[in-house]
Amino acid sequence: MRILMLSSTFPYPPSRGGTEIRTFNLLKYLQQNHSVTLITQNHKDVSSAEVEELRKYVSELIVFPIPPEPQEKNAIARLVGKSVRFLESVLKATPPNVLHRYSPQIQAFVDDYVRLNKCDVITCEHSVNEIYIKPEFRHSVNTVVDVHSSVYGWIRGHLEMGAAQNPLRDRLYLSLVLKRYEQRYCNKFSNIVVTTQDDRQEFLKLRPDIEIEVIPNGVDLELFPYRQQDPGGYKLVFVGAMDASHNVDAARFFAVEVLPKLQEYYPETTFSIVGARPTPEVLDLQKLPGVVVTGRVPSMVEYLHQSSVCVVPLRTGFGIKNKTLEAMAAGVPIVASDRGLEGLAVDIPNKPLRAFRANTPAEYVTAISELFNHPHLRSQLSLNGRQLVESEFTWDIAGKLYEQVLLKKTF
């Protein structure tokens, strides 16, 4: 099978974020038995060595530049520029970040690929790449959008939890752009893939005429080996890219509203915030007793292995969370929110307990206290979490399911 994969996010190294991890591991699996041509875009943080390394995992790698940022010289020009971009976004029912990344060169390449019958399937890794797919493509080639997460659901969740950085702007985009955007692009594709059942139900409202496949994320078990021993103690860890708004909100919520209450009972408790690119807001949390902000670390799994409990206190953000799966694979007991556990059967009747669920500060204190006080509970969650990942959430499992979608004959 000849696969043309579109990813405006450069998917290497597979540690920068969830989009990179999912895209890289799916293409790595598909390349074993198929020919994968990857079209992606470069940005200032991508090195030439990373480009050459990614080239090893595909049949052909084609890298285009990201269009430069607008250079408005003064406040009036910036205001006019923002207004023009907002109106364009509303008229085209397309988010401004999608319009900004759009490359006419990529469009010409994709158009020629389809016209010359050089691929059997086109996959868009994340919905932002839908802009290059024309509705008529699906009459000659299988077109698949792998919706890593719903943009509409993501923004709506941020607004509901008060985590939006620009609430007024986001409310306008939500009502005027984003719902129309998802309705429009869904109708262009032969197949739609999502990561959780919640997202599937949302997208079925938009495309009730097709089967929407749920393909969760996975874990590279070699990169996240099961820990050899329980370190004990009172060390909490939260991992992720610390410039992502949902992670910033989660870190602040836990450090400000949960940790002090926990320290009333366990004064030695520490909370390590581990991940690249911490924002000033995250760095300020170091002023609080027991809070450590590491920035980028050489090995995420080492920090997980050294921690007593991993917390995933997300209050917004849709889709299955790599950070939760990776901590489970490493054997670290989990206490997480509904958002942090989305798509995971961890605490249902007649099934092994795989994680503790908490959403309020009091629930976090109760769950973490249980794990601090009872080594056997930590051992139980550690083992059960690892077994869940091994049986349901490896990249081989996800890759096989994805391959089946790409092989469907739809025209």
Summary of the structure (lengths in Angstrom):
residues: 411
radius of gyration: 21.8
end to end distance: 15.4
largest distance: 68.0
contacts: 1395
relative contact order: 0.12
helix: 46%
strand: 15%
